[in-house]
């Protein structure tokens, strides 16, 4: 895929991806309607220090829900671990099943919000490299290009079919998806801006999601987040 290779080079190239172990960042801000409706500040608190292993689809929440525990999501499994990673609570084989039916509309607890952000941020930080395996179509556009992807059922992500928009240089600027665990109509256009270069890897520090009606992006914000990149760790 010729256009994908342009995006890969813009994000540091295959050599960077091969050496990449993890990325650490701090959630500076979280807001807009979805987090508030789901219980931000009431049933759950904003994450702080997060360590993501994109190639392993693992997210570690290092100071959440308390400083002596962390929640780790790996291969669809949910567990609460202490600082030496011994299990102290329980494990659920497929946490996504807890969002079936009317349970989609519940307020979130710490496990719910960590599952959502855990699978979301691991996918975000795997793009564009992940698209080598799951990209199905490239479309050249006047302002850049789009790559459509289709993910397998076993991969925890927002939805199976998604679209990624890149500028002419290959920098990711938008990701279209439906957040299945919220509702079948929860279509969003996720814009990534204010990139910082961290050891050769561009990291978007501002993420704003707007409600999307088909291909029309509305001015209605549904989620906004600001990240402070801390470090990139290599093998």
N, C-alpha and C positions, 0 to 999 in steps of 0.2 A: 504494500500500500504506500504509494509515493507520498501522499499528503501526510500520512501518519509519520513517516520518517522525518518530515520537516518539523512536526510537533515534538518528536522525540529529541531531535537536536536542540530545539529551543529549551527543552527541560533538562539539558545536561548530557544527553546521549545515553546509549546503551551501556557504556562503560560505567557511568555514574550509577545507573540502575543496578548493575551487577554488584557494585561495591556497597550499595546502600543497605544499611541495617535498620535504622530507625530515625524518626524525626520527633523532636520535642517542641511543644509550644504551650502557651498559656492562653486560656480563654479570657480575653480582656472584657468582652461585653457580649451579652446575649439578649435579644429582645424581639419585638413585633408580636403579632397576634397569636401564632401557634404556640410558642413557649408560654405565653401568659395564660391562654385558655387551658393548656395542659398542666398548669400548676406552678410555674416558675415563681420562686419565692415563698411558696406555700407547701406544696407536696414534694418539691424537690428544689435543690439549689443549683446554681450555675457551676459547671466544672471549673477546675483550676488548671493544674499542671497535668498535661496529657502526653504520653509517649506512644507513638504509633509505629508499628512494624508493618509497612504497606505490603510487602511480599508475603507475609504470613497472615494478613488480614486480622491483625491483632491490635487492640487498643488497650492501653493501661491507663487508668485514671488514678494518678499517684497520690492525690490528696482528697479522694472522694469515696464514700460520703463522710469519712473522717480521716484524720491524718495518719492513723495507724492501720488503715485498711485500703485496699484498692480493688476495683472491679475489673475483671479481665474478660474480654469476649474473644473467643477463638473458635473458628470453624462452627459457628452457630451455637456454641455452648456458653453458658452463663455461670459465673462463679464469683464468690467473694473470697478474696485472698488477703492474708496479712502481709507484712513487709518482707517476709522470707518466702512468700508464695505458697505456703502450705494452706490447704483448703480448710476453712473454718465454718463454712455454712452449707451450701448445697449447689448442685449443678442441674441445669435443665437442658435436655438434649436438643430441643428446638424451641427457643424462646418465642419465635415468631408466631407460633400457634396460639399464644396467649392473647393475640390481637385479633382473633377471628370473631366474625359476627358483630354484635353490639359492643363487644369488649374493645373494639377500635376506639370508641368514643369516651373511654374512661379518662380520668385524670391520671397523670403519670406519677409513679413512685421512682426512687433512685435507680432501680434496675431497669425500668422502662426507658427512662431518658438516656441511660448509659448504653442500652442496646441500640436505640435510635442513633445517637451520635457515634457510637462505636462502629457500627457498620458503615455509616455515612462517611465519616472522616477517613476510614481506611480506604474506601473506594476513591474519594476525592484525591487523596495523596498518591494513588496508584496510576492516575491518568497523567499523561497519555499512554504510558507503557502497557497498561492493562488492555488497551485496545488492539494490540497486536494479536491477541488470542480471541477477543470477543467483538472486534469491529467487523461489520458486515457490509458497509457501504461508505464510500467517500463522495462528497459532492462539493465541487468548487463553486464559490460564491464571489460576488463582486468585492466584498469586504474581507474575504478570507476563505475559509472552508468549513465544512461540517462532516463529522464522522458519526454514523449511526451504529449503535451497538446492540447486541442481544445477548443477555447473560443467562446462564443455565439456572434451573430452579434451586440447585444446592448452594448457589452463591448469594449470601445475604447482602441485599442492596435495596434501593428504593423500589425498583420495578425491573422487569426483565428487559424491556425495550427503552433505550434512552438515546438522546442525541447530544453531541458535543460540538460546540462552535469555537473555532479558533480564528485569531486574526491572521493577516498575511504572513507574519513571521512564525506562526505556530504556537502562540501563547493562548491558553484556554481563557475564553471570556464568558462562556455561558454553557450551562448544562440543563437540558429539559428532561423532566421525568414526572412520574406520578408517585407520590408518597403513599404506597399501598397500605401501610399500617395505620395511616390516618383515615383515609376514605378513598373510594374509587374515583372520586371527582377532585382529589387533592393534586391537581396539576400545577407544577411550578416551573418557573424559569429562574435558574440559579446563576447570578452574575458574580464573577470573581474579579476583583480589582486590587489596586495598591499592592502590587507584588514586591516582595523583597527577595534579593538573591542571597541564599544561605549556603555557602560553600558550593556554589555552582548550581544549586537547585532553586528555581523560582517558586516562592510560596506566596499565595494570595492571602493578604492580611485582612481584607474586607470581603464578606460574603453576604449578599442580599438576594433573597428569594421573593419573587412576585407571583401572584396568582395568574395562571395562564388559562385562557379559554381557547382551546384548539391551538392555532399558531399565534393567536393574538396575546401579547403580554399586556396585562392590565397594570395600572399604577398602584394596585393594592399590595402592600408589603405583608408577607406572612411570616418571614423569619429574617433576622439580621444578626450577624456575628462579626466580632473583630478578634483576630488572633495576634498574639505576639510570639513570633518564632524565637526559640531559644537556641537550638543547636541541631545539626544533622550529624548522625553517628554512622561511620563506615566500618566495614569489616577490616 
